[in-house]
Amino acid sequence: MYFFHKPSDKEIALFLLAQADQSFSYPHVGRTKYLGGRSESQAGTSRAHTGKPASGVPQGYICDHRRTKLGTGLQVFQAGIDAINQWQMFNLGWLTIYGAGQPQAGLNVCVLAHHLGFWSLNACRIVYVIDQGSVALSDHDLGPVSNLQSAAMPGRNPSALPDLQSANGSARRYGFAYGTLFSHAERGEERFLIEWLEDDTVWFDVFAFSLPSTLFVALGLPLARVLQRRFSRQASQAMVEFVADREKHSVISDQVV
């Protein structure tokens, strides 16, 4: 939905309410659950693959994948979890998330985007939540923990879907994916993931596949691709800054004590 004015809170609330009975706008619901994730090499602090075909991505869809190193250790992993739960990747100024709360399967949210002098509202629904091995800072039991929720998918058994990157060993992961509803400029799915790997490094991983949902958006695909790459880059930077700020305050607190 497009506006030449910033929509009011009432307009946004009504838009969100109207999504309750909407279905996903693409047939590959849950596909990101077993795509992307870490690569064989973790050298460097950030890497991105945008617009290139990727194994397992639905045919014809555009793939975006960016991994950014957040740091090392349990405190960084926990800070990354907090950032995900607070939707910090949308704290960008030109994007605002509405309806956001603790990520849970079935939660409807909408993204308000401001670009080129107009606003657009885009509806999404959380498809699944990943919680594999998250622990509280006071928890000294580092044994494996696995809990995954999947949104209801008509005609499919969510529990039968392949587990995300199950071949990646004992890495801990936390995050979620949301999928587009019909009131969205794109069709597809995007996953936001925090990974704490066996080498103690912590990574933020954002993976998406998408296509324009209307002829209007398709005609403006070059601009849409600019905005998608901009979001991936800035969302990753927002996560880095949140974790760095959390670590800085943690050091200050330790010094005060």
Helices and strands as residue ranges (DSSP letters): E 2-3, H 9-17, G 31-34, E 46-50, E 62-72, H 74-85, G 88-90, E 95-98, E 108-115, E 118-132, E 147-150, G 158-160, G 166-168, E 172-180, E 186-196, E 201-212, H 215-219, H 221-256
